[in-house]
């Protein structure tokens, strides 16, 4: 029986990690899937690129990336009104893509709508977490036109600094890809360490099994919602902390009944940590679409 449970646990863990293994965002996956069209666009094969992305829009009518690059095709063909409509459509499906706001900003700059362009580039900086040189450069140009020379100078300097850091390999966040280990993940790890201690306290104090299970499931779902891409790391830290502390640092009860109750609580909470974080991550990704 133990061998069967171990095998099932390993299979479940492999499936769990497979879900989290692809750390790309949804729009990055879309962009990579449409690499053929991007090659056409970058090669200047505009009619072919336009046809490609028009087909992608038909096949994936809610894809912000398809609208973004069809808009770029329109813009390259000199059809700015159609391009603007596609960029706005892309933003309506996913307003968190920095490239969409950069495209809108550049188009508004060309139309001499500098206030709107400033807002577009400001959104790109926000959603790109300050890692897009083009966004700072665009906002700098808008600031120049809006008679804000100090802000323009600061933005130009920031854009140049980002380019230099990227050239030197010091900038790990490029075009929507975020550094795996960052302050947010560190805060998450600290949080799950505290939660692991709370779970162990509940496991040791409760006389029924549903309390640690309820707490583990609800907090694990919060883990997945908090970190839909790296929730597996937090789940592993929490599960490992619980097992290590219980196994080596906690005095076990004398009776077999209380000991078995604690073990059921411990391993059940560990399993629910992975299941709950998986569900929370799925929910967050669905809500983000």
QUIDA-V137363 format. One record per residue. N is the residue number from 1. RES is the residue in one letter. PSI is psi as a letter, one per 30 degrees, with the letter a starting at -180 (NA if undefined). NEAR is the number of other ideal C-beta (glycine too) atoms within 8 Angstrom. D_FIRST is the distance of its C-alpha to the first C-alpha in Angstrom with 1 decimal. Layout:
BEGIN
n=(N N)
res=(RES RES)
psi=(PSI PSI)
near=(NEAR NEAR)
d_first=(D_FIRST D_FIRST)
END
This chain:
BEGIN
n=(1 2 3 4 5 6 7 8 9 10 11 12 13 14 15 16 17 18 19 20 21 22 23 24 25 26 27 28 29 30 31 32 33 34 35 36 37 38 39 40 41 42 43 44 45 46 47 48 49 50 51 52 53 54 55 56 57 58 59 60 61 62 63 64 65 66 67 68 69 70 71 72 73 74 75 76 77 78 79 80 81 82 83 84 85 86 87 88 89 90 91 92 93 94 95 96 97 98 99 100 101 102 103 104 105 106 107 108 109 110 111 112 113 114 115 116 117 118 119 120 121 122 123 124 125 126 127 128 129 130 131 132 133 134 135 136 137 138 139 140 141 142 143 144 145 146 147 148 149 150 151 152 153 154 155 156 157 158 159 160 161 162 163 164 165 166 167 168 169 170 171 172 173 174 175 176 177 178 179 180 181 182 183 184 185 186 187 188 189 190 191 192 193 194 195 196 197 198 199 200 201 202 203 204 205 206 207 208 209 210 211 212 213 214 215 216 217 218 219 220 221 222 223 224 225 226 227 228 229 230 231 232 233 234 235 236 237 238 239 240 241 242 243 244 245 246 247 248 249 250 251 252 253 254 255 256 257 258 259 260 261 262 263 264 265 266 267 268 269 270 271 272 273 274 275 276 277 278 279 280 281 282 283 284 285 286 287 288 289)
res=(X X X X X X X X X X X X X X X X X X X X X X X X X X X X X X X X X X X X X X X X X X X X X X X X X X X X X X X X X X X X X X X X X X X X X X X X X X X X X X X X X X X X X X X X X X X X X X X X X X X X X X X X X X X X X X X X X X X X X X X X X X X X X X X X X X X X X X X X X X X X X X X X X X X X X X X X X X X X X X X X X X X X X X X X X X X X X X X X X X X X X X X X X X X X X X X X X X X X X X X X X X X X X X X X X X X X X X X X X X X X X X X X X X X X X X X X X X X X X X X X X X X X X X X X X X X X X X X X X X X X X X X X X X X X X X X X X X X X X X X X X X X X X X X X X)
psi=(e e e e e e e e e e e e e e e e e e e f e j g k l e f e e e e e f g e e e e e e e f f g i e e e e e e e f e e e e e e i f g j e e e e e f e e e e e e f g g i e e e e e e e e e e e e f e j g g j e e e e e e e e e e e e f g g i e e e e e e e e e e e e e f g h g g j e e e e e e e e e e e e f g h i e e e e e e e e e e e e e e e e e e e f g f j f j k h f k l k e j a e e e e e e e e e f e e e e e e e e e e e f f l f l f f e e e e e e e e e e e e e e e e i f f g f e e e e e e e e e e e e e e e e f f k k l l e k e e e e e e e e e e e e e e e e f e e e e e e e e e e e e e e f f NA)
near=(4 5 6 7 8 8 8 8 9 8 8 9 9 8 8 11 9 7 8 12 6 5 7 8 7 10 12 10 10 13 10 8 6 14 8 7 12 10 8 11 15 6 6 5 8 10 6 8 14 12 8 12 15 9 8 14 12 7 6 9 6 6 11 15 12 13 14 15 15 14 17 11 13 13 12 9 8 5 8 11 6 9 14 11 9 13 15 9 11 16 13 6 9 12 8 7 15 13 10 14 15 15 15 14 17 10 13 12 13 7 7 6 8 11 8 8 16 13 8 14 16 9 10 17 13 7 11 12 7 8 8 13 10 9 15 16 11 16 14 15 11 15 13 10 8 9 5 8 8 6 9 12 9 9 13 11 8 10 13 9 8 14 9 8 9 11 6 6 5 6 9 7 9 8 5 11 8 8 6 7 5 8 5 7 13 9 8 14 11 8 9 14 11 8 10 13 9 9 15 13 8 12 13 8 5 10 3 5 10 6 9 15 12 8 12 15 11 9 11 17 13 9 18 18 10 9 13 11 8 11 16 11 11 17 14 8 12 16 11 8 11 15 10 9 12 12 7 6 6 9 2 6 6 5 6 5 6 9 11 8 10 13 8 9 14 14 8 12 15 12 9 12 15 15 10 16 16 12 10 17 16 10 11 11 10 7 6 9 7)
d_first=(0.0 3.8 5.4 5.2 6.3 8.6 9.9 10.7 12.2 14.3 15.5 16.5 18.3 20.1 21.3 22.3 24.3 25.8 27.3 28.8 29.8 33.0 35.1 38.1 39.6 40.0 43.7 43.0 40.7 43.5 46.1 44.2 43.7 47.5 48.4 50.6 52.7 53.1 54.3 56.9 58.0 58.3 60.3 62.8 62.0 62.4 62.8 59.7 57.7 58.9 57.9 54.5 53.8 55.4 52.9 50.1 51.5 51.5 47.9 46.6 49.0 47.2 46.9 49.0 49.0 50.6 53.3 53.8 54.6 56.5 58.5 59.1 60.2 62.6 63.9 64.6 66.5 68.6 67.2 66.6 66.5 63.7 61.9 62.2 60.8 57.7 57.1 57.3 54.9 52.5 52.8 52.2 48.8 47.7 50.1 48.1 49.0 51.7 53.1 54.0 56.1 57.7 58.7 60.2 61.9 63.5 64.7 66.2 67.9 69.5 70.7 72.1 70.0 69.3 68.0 65.3 64.5 64.2 61.6 59.7 59.5 58.7 55.6 54.6 54.9 52.8 50.0 50.2 49.9 53.2 52.2 54.4 57.7 59.1 58.4 60.4 63.1 63.5 63.7 66.3 68.4 68.2 69.1 72.1 73.3 72.8 75.0 72.2 73.1 71.2 67.9 68.5 69.1 65.9 63.8 65.4 64.6 61.0 60.7 62.2 59.9 56.8 58.1 58.9 55.5 53.8 56.1 55.2 51.4 51.2 50.2 46.6 46.9 48.6 49.0 46.2 43.7 42.8 41.9 38.2 38.7 41.3 42.3 40.3 37.0 38.0 38.7 35.3 33.6 35.6 34.7 30.9 31.4 33.2 30.6 27.8 29.9 30.4 26.7 26.1 29.0 27.8 24.3 26.1 28.8 27.2 26.1 24.3 21.6 23.5 26.1 24.2 22.4 25.8 27.5 24.8 24.9 28.7 29.5 27.1 28.9 32.1 30.9 30.5 33.8 35.5 34.3 33.3 33.6 32.2 29.8 26.9 28.7 29.1 25.5 24.5 27.1 26.1 22.3 23.2 25.9 23.7 21.0 23.7 25.9 23.3 21.8 25.3 28.0 26.9 27.2 24.1 24.9 25.3 23.4 19.7 20.0 21.9 19.7 16.5 18.7 19.8 16.4 15.4 18.8 18.6 15.5 16.4 19.9 19.0 17.1 20.2 22.5 21.6 21.5 24.7 26.5 25.8 27.2 30.1 31.0 31.0 33.2 35.6 36.0 36.7 39.3 40.9 41.7)
END
